[in-house]
């Protein structure tokens, strides 16, 4: 058995599974897995594989992707330290629905399904938080689908970039920097638009003084104006 990760209690990103848990429950979960460290570009979960272990991310950033019928790869989500991935296959014994790949050096724990089920039986509140986490992810996915049919590409891009500011941005003087290295094809799939349309929307956002872009990095110069462009309210 290993010692739990030494990150300060409560210092996990908002909305992640570890952030949702009370200290003793979090400690029990962290102690239930086998810790590993890998560099960027490593696949932690393979789409289509019949495997049931869970991955509890402790540090680092990962991309969740799925293959499209036309051969492209769709970016479904980003997961960070504190997030749990692989829970669906662990609980329903079905093949993996997506691939999880590290974007940089990553520390994580591998938890076997029987260990996780024992953990949930011993900590009923964790089971409720797991259901809440899955519900939040479904809500986010549904919101993206609604965006695809309700908004122009520029508004969709503004909404996605503003959401990335909230989940993955860091304050840098008077701007918010999103260090996630997203390619334009990845941004296109998460926005549900053609790559050429994404390029046009980014040009317009740059011309409006809302964002700057360089090699796979986005800097938001005016987050309030970007949220307004994306028609985002406090309830969104």
PyMOL commands that set and color helices and strands:
alter all, ss='L'
color gray80, all
select helices_A, chain A and resi 17-20+23-30+87-92+113-122+124-150+153-168+184-191+195-207+223-229
alter helices_A, ss='H'
color red, helices_A
select strands_A, chain A and resi 34-38+43-45+54-59+61-67+73-80+84-85+99-102+106-111+169-172+175-178+211-214+217-220
alter strands_A, ss='S'
color yellow, strands_A
deselect
rebuild
show_as cartoon
